[in-house]
Amino acid sequence: MKKMTLLFVTLSFTLVTMAQISVSGTVTNDSIPLESASVIIKNSTHGIATNSKGEFKIEAIKGDTLSVSYLGYKPQEFVLTDTEEIEIKLKEDTLNEAVVIAYSGHRCWTTGCGICITYERYWETNLEKNKLFPNPSSNGIFQLKLVEDYAEVKISIANMSGRIIQNSSHQKLGKKVTIDLSQFSTGIYVVNIVTDGKRLEPIKAVKG
């Protein structure tokens, strides 16, 4: 019985080891390397940031999805099939912003029968999203870029178990906020933001 158990454990370990792959590559905008681009194994806590040459190396499992993103660029995803080296070219994302439909006004058309038909005019405008960069951060220092200036900004950081590890409050804050998670361990954290009493969409921060 012990021999069978040992054989089962050995086979399981061998299968897991065989499934592991090493992926390396570079992230660029054409020929320009992108430093601190986010390279994350999707649906995991495993992620790193590219170095000054845009290079990265990460361990993964065959079949994992590699998600690569950088502030102001269109993100890309790759399904990993084998140990490989990838050259990733990100394109600037001019439409990576929320589209807001805004009311402009109305006008009345009078028909020959004296009936007034009104219509509403709309226009589309681009509005930046609140963003965190670099993400992942190798040292745990992040910059939060907010869409607007607010009178009061409250930020709480939670780990993946939901425990709040950091709270901060800022008065008459500009559009950029520094978030320091350098004293905490590597992993994924959730940044909760309340601006002037309004809760914004949470952002995941990856300390790599």
N, C-alpha and C positions, 0 to 999 in steps of 0.2 A: 504493500500500500504506500509506503514511504517512497519507494522508487518511482511509482506511478505519479505521485504528487510532485516529486522533484523533476520528472520528465515534463510534466505539464507546465510547471513554472519556467523551466528552461526554454520550452517551445514558445511560450507566451513572450518571454523576454526577447527571444530571437526575432519573433514577428514584429514586435514593437521597434527593435533596433533596425530591422530591415526597412521599416516604414519611414524612419527618420531620414531627412535629407538636409543638406546644407545649401542655402541659397545666398548668392552674393550678386552684386551688381552696382550700377550707377544710376542716379536720377539727375536728369538735365533738362534744361529748356533749350532745345537745339544743342549747341555745343557748350552752353554755360552750365556748370555744375550747380545744383541746388543744395545748399547746406541746410541742415536741420529739417529736411523733408521727413514726413511721418511714414514709417514702414511698419505696418501692423499685421499680425496674423488675425484675420477677421474672427470675431466671436471668441476671443481669448484675451488674456492679460499680457500677452507677449508682443512687444514692439520695441523698435529702436528709432533713432534719428540718424540721418546721413551725416558724414563728416564734412570737412571743408572742401573736399573734392567731390562731394555728392555720392560717396561710396557707402555701401552697407553690407553687412553679412549677418544672416539670421538662420537659426535652426528651425526647422518646421517638420511637418509630417506630410507624406504624400497625400494629395487631395485637399490640403489646406488652401484657403484663399488668401492671397497676399494683397493687402490694400495699401496703396501709395497715394499720399496727398500732400499738398503744399498750399499755403495761403495764397489765394489769387489764381490758382491753377485748377484745371479739371482733374479730379481724382481718377485713378485707374485701379482695376482689380485683375489679378491673375490667379488661375487655378494651377497649383504646383503639381507637376507630374514626376519630376526627377531632380537629382542634384544638378543645378544649372547656374549659369551666370546670365543675368538679365540686364539689358540696357533699356532704361525707361525714360521716355521723352514726354514730359508733361506740357500741355498747351495752356496758354493763358485763358482764364475763364472770365470773359467779360459779362457772361450771363449767369454767373454764379451768385446771383443776388435775388432776393425775393421780389416778385412782381406785385405791385400794389395797384389796385384799380381805384382811382380817385374820382369823386363826383365833381364835375365842372360847372354844370348849370342846366338850364332848360330853355326851350324856345317853343313858341306857339305858332303853328301853321293854321291858317283859317282856310277851310275848303270853300268851294262855291256854294255849299249848302249852309254855310255859317257855323260849321262844326270846328271847334278848336282841337287840333291834335298836338299834343306835347310830346317831346322826346328829350331824353337826357343824353348829354355828351360826357364821355369818359376819356381819360387818357391813362396811359400806363407810365409808371415811373419806377425806376430801380432803387431799391433800398437795401443797403448792405446788411448782412446778418452779423450778430455778435460772434466774434471769433477768438480762438485761443491759439497762440503760437509762441515758440515752436511747439509742435505737438506730434510725436512725443518730444519730451525734453530730457536730455541726458543728465542734467544737474537738478532738475525739479523746479527751475525758475521759468515761469510762464508770463506772457503778456496777454491780458484780456483786452481786446479792442471792442469797445462799445459803439453802438450806432449813434448815440446822442450823448449830450452832457446831461447829467441828472443832479438834482439837489442832494439826494441821498442814495447810496448804493450799499446794500447789505449782501455779503458773500459768505456762504457756508460750504465747506468742503466735507464730503462724506467718502468713506472707503466703500469697497464693493459689498461689504456686509451691511451697509446702511448706517454705520456709526459716524457721527459728526466728529471730525478730528480738528477742525479749525473754523473759527468764526471771525469775521471782520466787518467793520462798518466805516463808511467813508462819507464825508460831507462835501458838497459842491465839487464833485470829482470830474476830471476831464474825461476824455474818451478812452484813455489807456489806464489799466490797472495792473500792477505787478502781483502775481500770486506765487508765493514761495513755499514749495513742498520739499525743499532740499533735505530737511531733517527726517523725512518719512521714507519708508522702504519703496523699492521698485514695484510698480503696479499701476492699476487704473483707479482713478478717483473721479467723483462726480462733483462738478462745480454748480452749485445752486445760486441763482442771482435774483435779488429783489431790488427793483429800481423805483424809487418814489412810490412804494407800496404795491407795485405791480410785479408779479413773479414772471420771470422770463424762462425760456426753454433751457433746461439743464445742458451742460456741456461736459463731455468726458475728457479728462486730462490723463495722459499716459506719461508716467515717469519711467524712462527706459534706462 
